[in-house]
Amino acid sequence: MRILAIDQGTSGTKALVVDDGIVLSESSVAVRPTYLPDGRVEQDPSELLESVRVAGSKALSSVGSVDAVALANQGETVLAWDESTGDPLTTAIVWQDGRAADVCIELADDADWIAARTGLVLDPYFSAPKMTWIRRNLTKAGVVTTTDSWLVHAMTGEFVTDVTTASRSLLLDLDSASWDRELASVFGLADESFPRVVACDEFIGMTSLFGEELPLHGLMVDQQAALLAQDCRTSGQTKCTYGTGAFLLAALGPHAPRSRHGLTTSVAATLRGETTYCLDGQVFTAGSAMRWLTDLGVVGDVQDSLSVLDPDANDELLFVPALAGLGAPWWRTDAKASFVGLTLSTSRADIVLSVLRGIATQIVDVLMVVGKDAEHPVDVLRVDGGLANSAPFMQLQSDLAQIPVEVYPSPNATALGVAAAAEIGLWPERSVDAIVGSWIPQARYEPRWSADRAANYVGRWREAVATSLATVGGTP
């Protein structure tokens, strides 16, 4: 069964034609967010749609027909648009954008109630605060949704979102997996029209965006799609995807306990009528931190960044990767990035290494919190995404986390995951286990650092985070 799987991400759109897990063709189109002052990040919605069309058409051009199209989206990026014409009414406000912080401050007294209802932390990272900001500051016309609803409407004319994306909005009752009008009222969105919530394996409608008319039959948010591709379906199995940010998800199974330590709980998938959940920890800058280094001219490109990486270099220079604030478990959009330990002898390689170590150490903190919430430590980390292709960085991640790291054997976990969701819906006579399948790691890394060295580095890094947060006020 052939699926055209589209992964519409923050920095690009990938399209794969997948036949029972085998990639027959692929194409990608870059998109670039606009980074503005005061932590604002925007994208041109038309560029996103065109990237989907071009990438999908190129992937199809060499293989002929497919059975269906599946779409994964970047999650919490929102815009307003005219439901009758499909025209965008605003730019897309990207998940990294922090402009809605004041909305969250206003609702601080309701934060615990919101977390209990939604499983999420009250933070501008999620969709609802940005939707409220759009309504207050840009337009009251049209509908305001995540980008997936706009893309799907452009493709099929339908007005939907999938349950995993909806669970990232702060507007979904997590236990019933349905829109909550009381939550909408709290955010000043009571009169909004919300898209119909659909399962991840559901038939949505027909699209002719790529030429011939094809069924759209699979929708997921990107990180949950990667979780499915990596076969993290048993409670406690954990993966991290290194993209623009780094996102660590741990499977919870059919129950949705709320985090007690600063993570979030959301829907992992609804497949064949069964809903499962996951814990989620977010690092806002990973690949974007490396792009920042290239934009500054510190290195020529990302591969150049990795080529100067020396995992055995000294541990003195520390970097707090808060270039777009700090996500889990701090949730401080006001946090600023900082270096600690710069001297006249600091080299370009030292700076690159400290940035990568900062990313990896924030993942370590999220792993530790997952262990506390799950009441047992994570014993292996499955990984995918751009930085997972760097052997030195993966070794560094294993060293700091003090657990094995297993690399998924494809750079396209998100697309493969949403393709599997489509196949699960289209192929009812075949089991989910057979469709998702097991996999052999492309590489496996074991810790080389001593436990004492790792603990010392992580401890000093946490002190640097506390110092950085103290400079902008509030409690670390």
URPE-V616585 format. One line per field, one symbol per residue. psi: psi as a letter, one per 20 degrees, with the letter a starting at -180 (. if undefined). A space follows every 10 residues. Layout:
psi: ???
//
This chain:
psi: pppoppnoah jrpqpqopol ipohrqqqpq qoqoorrkkp pqqohhhggh hggggggghh hiicqrhrqq pqriejpqrq qohhhipqir rpoqhipjhj hhghghjhhj ggggghhhjq qoqihrgghh gggghhhgqj rbqprrhghg ghghhiiqnr qrhgghijij ipohhilqqo hgggghjkkh jqoqqpprrh jqpgaqqkhj eqpqpomopq qghhghgghj knipphppqp pocgapoppp qibjqmqqqj kjaqprpgqo plipprrqqp ppohpehhhh hghhhijhrg aghhghhjpn ijrrjgpqpo llhkrpcqjg lniiqqqqqp jpriiprghg ggghghhggh hhhghgghhg hggikqqpiq ppqrrgiiio ghghgggggh hkrqppppjq jlggghghgh gghhhimhiq qhghggqrqp qhqppqphqq hggghgghgh ghhhgggghh hjrap.
//
